[in-house]
């Protein structure tokens, strides 16, 4: 399992290096709650499909430790790119 994670990380790192933001005037904000896997799929699709993209900021909330760990894993996957910022936003009443 750890070997697959290393291979995945290497693949995503190479993909990120080949795709860099080309528009400093665009800022995309994504909201996520307890859906790290769907967020990961969205980010990969965004990188593959959107041209002339800018910085991507994710505001997320994790309701359990397991969900929090999933978001931490995503932070590690996308940590080498300054344009992808995952931030935890604590939202009250939800």
N, C-alpha and C positions, 0 to 999 in steps of 0.2 A: 504493500500500500504506500509506504513512504517513497519508494522508487517512482511510482506513478505520480505522486505529488511533485516530486522534483522534476520529472519530465514535463508535467503540466506547467509548472512555474517557469521552466526554461522556454517553453513554447510561447507563453503569454509575454514573457519578457522580450523575446525576439519580435513578437508582434507589436508590442508597445514601442520598441526602438524604431521600427519601420514606419510607425504612424505617429507623427507629432502634431500638436495643434498648429493650425495655420492661420487662426483668426483670433487676435487678442481682444477684439471687440465683442466677442460672443461669450457669454457665461451661461452654461446649462445647469439647472438645479433639479435634482431628483430627490424625491421623498420615498422612504422605504420603512416599513415596519414588519419585522420578523420574516422577511423574504429575501435573505441574502443570496440564495441560489438564483432566484428570478432576477435580482439585481445584477449578479454576475453575468447572466445571459444577456440582459439588456446592455450592459457596458460593452460586452464583446460585439453585439450586433451594432451598437452605436459606432464603435471604432471601425467596423467593417463597412458600414453602409453610408455614414454621414461624411460628406466632403466639406472642407473649409470649416471644420469644427473648432471650438475654443475650449476653454477650461470647463471641467465637469466637477460639480460639487454635489456630494450626496449627504443629505441630512437623514439620519436614521434613528430608529428607536428599537431596542431589543427588550422584550418582556421577560426573557429567561436567560440564564447563564449560557445555555447551548446556543441560543440565537446570537448572543453577544460574541461568542467564540467564532461563529460563522462570519460575522462582520469583521472581526479581527483578522481572520484568515484572508478575507478580501483585501484588507488594508495591506497585508504583506504581499499579496499578488501584485497590487498596483502601487506599491510604495516607491518604486524607483522613478515614477513620473510625477513631477510637481503639478501637472495639470489635473490629476485625478485625486481629489481630496475627499476622503470619507470622514465625516464629522458626526459625532453623536449629538443629537438634539433631544433634550428631555422635554417632552410635551406634557403638560398637566391635563388631567381629565381624559386621557386616552393613552 
